[in-house]
């Protein structure tokens, strides 16, 4: 490519970038380093099943549709399809899925069927349903080729009238690499990020036609250079689960599991559980395998964390094994509830912001400093508190479902679902303030064997004082089994709260040492005294005999 054309292309890209394009331009590779010949070599060496999901909804105009057709035609030609090599299929959707072209290597047949897809520009996009059909029919267990990686190229505006999160998560769990290709200025970037799970797999098609071949090579090279699998381990942040996926150069023979939970089948996977022995993945529901969850005030949202180990040998841990701390953050906007008050002439509706709830361990008293290091036997105060941004007497809170890590990966429940203590020697039932938004309880620091730290986690449920629902559950009636009210009217919202980690040390008892030392000293003095008495007795006896002999 000569210098003049390069300058022209760079000019076009920059002009396109300047004039209102809020979505990044295609990430075109540097042709000085990677050229089309290198891409050709990569395609010929690595096999792949490629599915293209094409949106033809009311959000797609004729110009965008024509660009999509050119892009897909270039992809079909570029992948060099063959019976033993690469296979490709196409699905288009709007309000429902239509024109399914299954995975095939017959390029002529695919091209003919693709030409039959015409512009309509009608229907609302249901991307979630389309992804579900791709997962269940195209990439199902009955159609996949063993050990052949799979990629899904979604060409879309990112708009969807249904939820896409669960379907994307299912595809990620099956190690399908998804690329999001935006096609209009109104592309929903948030959904493109959900689809791809990686910014490097997001591209934008609204470019001059002259750049489409370079865009095709960029997409293919990004996927092919890592053998159509993730080049580095990736975190999967699902709606109700968290996990990791990755790849290996050789067939995997070991285990991928949650730290301290190898013995639990639902917390691990081995080679027998993988359809592709070079693709690894493990996702864990939030309520399994001691996945940690806690709420933060700023930024407002929920943190989820789990540690996953990739063990490459089927028997032993070795130096090449990987330990991955997967962390996901789910940001949320302030929650509100509607309240109404009746006046003579009107009804006033206002929104009450839900309080922020926390759980902390304090030193010496409930208002003392938050404690991070403690000795066994020290007194600490557990403080649960919910605060509102303004004075409000609407909410009450119930502390329940509390547990602590026992040091072996299992959780030990200490307060049950009704808010009652299960072991008063560890932590008694919380005592509630009159406003029902603060609860406290003093306890002694304890320690599990071989566990240097403790961390407590509870659930806090908010109730509405005005309809009497709080009075039914707070304070918990623990001595007599109370009737559990199942009505959701009692519950406004439930939060997970978690304390800071508290490092536990074993303090040396100076008094005990001193007492022990005094015992040794006294014992030594007593023995020494007996020895002196014995020596004096002998001396006196000898002197007495000496005098007796002299007198004779």
Secondary structure as GFF3:
##gff-version 3
##sequence-region A 1 552
A	DSSP	alpha_helix	3	18	.	.	.	ID=ss1
A	DSSP	alpha_helix	36	45	.	.	.	ID=ss2
A	DSSP	beta_strand	49	55	.	.	.	ID=ss3
A	DSSP	alpha_helix	62	78	.	.	.	ID=ss4
A	DSSP	beta_strand	87	93	.	.	.	ID=ss5
A	DSSP	beta_strand	97	104	.	.	.	ID=ss6
A	DSSP	alpha_helix	107	115	.	.	.	ID=ss7
A	DSSP	alpha_helix	127	133	.	.	.	ID=ss8
A	DSSP	pi_helix	134	138	.	.	.	ID=ss9
A	DSSP	beta_strand	150	156	.	.	.	ID=ss10
A	DSSP	alpha_helix	165	173	.	.	.	ID=ss11
A	DSSP	beta_strand	176	182	.	.	.	ID=ss12
A	DSSP	alpha_helix	189	196	.	.	.	ID=ss13
A	DSSP	three_ten_helix	199	201	.	.	.	ID=ss14
A	DSSP	beta_strand	202	204	.	.	.	ID=ss15
A	DSSP	three_ten_helix	209	211	.	.	.	ID=ss16
A	DSSP	alpha_helix	212	224	.	.	.	ID=ss17
A	DSSP	beta_strand	234	237	.	.	.	ID=ss18
A	DSSP	beta_strand	241	247	.	.	.	ID=ss19
A	DSSP	beta_strand	255	258	.	.	.	ID=ss20
A	DSSP	three_ten_helix	265	267	.	.	.	ID=ss21
A	DSSP	beta_strand	268	270	.	.	.	ID=ss22
A	DSSP	three_ten_helix	271	273	.	.	.	ID=ss23
A	DSSP	beta_strand	279	285	.	.	.	ID=ss24
A	DSSP	beta_strand	292	296	.	.	.	ID=ss25
A	DSSP	beta_strand	301	311	.	.	.	ID=ss26
A	DSSP	beta_strand	322	331	.	.	.	ID=ss27
A	DSSP	beta_strand	336	342	.	.	.	ID=ss28
A	DSSP	beta_strand	347	353	.	.	.	ID=ss29
A	DSSP	beta_strand	356	363	.	.	.	ID=ss30
A	DSSP	beta_strand	373	375	.	.	.	ID=ss31
A	DSSP	beta_strand	379	387	.	.	.	ID=ss32
A	DSSP	beta_strand	395	405	.	.	.	ID=ss33
A	DSSP	beta_strand	411	415	.	.	.	ID=ss34
A	DSSP	beta_strand	431	432	.	.	.	ID=ss35
A	DSSP	beta_strand	438	444	.	.	.	ID=ss36
A	DSSP	beta_strand	453	454	.	.	.	ID=ss37
A	DSSP	beta_strand	456	464	.	.	.	ID=ss38
A	DSSP	alpha_helix	469	473	.	.	.	ID=ss39
A	DSSP	three_ten_helix	488	490	.	.	.	ID=ss40
A	DSSP	beta_strand	493	498	.	.	.	ID=ss41
A	DSSP	beta_strand	502	505	.	.	.	ID=ss42
A	DSSP	alpha_helix	510	551	.	.	.	ID=ss43
###
